[in-house]
Structure formats: structure tokens, C-alpha cells
Amino acid sequence: MAAVVYWRDSWDLALKEAREQNRPLVLEFYLEGCPHCLRLHQETHADEKVAAALNTRFVPVRLEGRSHMDLVKKFNVPGAPTTIIFSSDGTELHRFAGFLPPVQYLQELEKYG
């Protein structure tokens, strides 16, 4: 059975939560119908270690890009999937694009949380 990430669906509420809990945020932009986005979600996010890291050390937010064009433009997101890691105050720390398998995804997360 796949692990579950408790994704938030509101940037503003997630940022508020991150500030209150002093935890970094992981913001994932995806597009419906994007094969790399689907693979990232089904393989990497469903990995037990990835899900545990996202749920316990970060405030995870996953947003569909077309539905959140204001944030896509604000954060200058060139494509999907794009993962951006922010400090608890909303300062961008790091970003990576495309599909990463679980081991590599975890390596990126471990640098910041």
C-alpha cells in the first residue's frame, strides 16, 4: 500500500502553518495530464520514506499550475513538475524540476529539513 502525503491545497494557509510550527515548506506544482507529474506523485510521493519526511519535517503543499497562475508567475515556475523548498518565513531556499526517484528526492529534502 502506498504511503500518503498530507498535502495542503492553500499556499496562504500552508505558509501560516509553517510560520506557526517553524517548519519549512515544500511547494509542488503539477499539471493535470502531465506524465512526469503523475509519475512523481505515484512513485516518489507514495514512497514511505518520502511521505514520512514530507509529513513530519515540512508543510507540504501541492497545487495544480493552471489553477494557480498567480503563484506560478510569482515564483517564476517554468514548467511542471517543479518543487520549491521554502523556509518557514516564505524565503525560497531551493528548487528542482522534473521527476526524481525517491532516493534523489529525499536527498534534496534532507538538505533543508
C-alpha angles and dihedrals in degrees: 000000000000121000118245127232113207096226119192115221099205123070093199095051092044091051090050090050092048091052093048093048096035091231128138120248130233112206115194120192116197138166126224108250094021108135094205090050092050092048091049090051097044099040109024104029090043091056111112095229094045092049092048092050093047093046098045106031103031143035101241120210124182119189134178106237099220090052093050104041091146090064093039088057095040092054095036094236109185099191148335140315096032122161119199124187117207133186117244090267093056099259112145111242104172144345139196132183135214133016120330123182116238097265093052093042090053091049089056092048094047091061090066111024 
